[in-house]
Amino acid sequence: WVIRMGDPSMTPLEPMENVIDYATGPAKSEWMDVFLCAACRFFIGTNSGLGMVPLSFGVPTIQTNMLPVSFFTTLDDDLFIHRIIRRKEDGAPLSIREMFSPPYINNHNAKALDGLGVELKPNTPEEITAVVQEMMDRLDGRPYAQEENDLVKRYYEASSYRDLHSHGRPGQLFIKNHELLY
């Protein structure tokens, strides 16, 4: 089951099997927001407001479309996929090392990024679907293959700035899709 969180101003979803549009439903309340975040198997969101609540309860999280790329509010067992920064002039993506270095590392201001001549590429539906499946596999006890762990290690080596990197683990399809960037 999926419970869609959010606020009542959101466009209601068309009815779907195993989906509850809680955001626009009559049960919506601040108390219920916290309860659902604390009681879910895992939470999917972004690195903004509501995404902090499940972390407080130790609930596994997936953060998607993260920006700035260095602002990962995840715990060790969480998964994340961030936006890719690319040059406007030719659409070429920055390398992972570039994204995790000044002036991009902590920059989340659209006007400032525009002034740097870059734009943001959101995560694809395939990357989001894959990271959700990956979390379900992890929670069901599927171990990672050595090749998957090696790829994560390469990602962390490329994304490390001053020997710092985030907690959590990048989604496998995401880092495979962007392997040439590191």
Secondary structure, 3 states (H helix, E strand, C coil): CEECCCCCCCCCCCCCCCEECHHHCCCCCHHHHHHHHHHCCCEEECCCHHHHHHHHCCCCEEEEEECCCCCCCCCCCCEEEECEEEECCCCCECCHHHHCCCCCCCCCCHHHHHHCCEEEECCCHHHHHHHHHHHHHHHCCCCCCHHHHHHHHHHHHHHCECCECCCCEECHHHHHHCHHHC
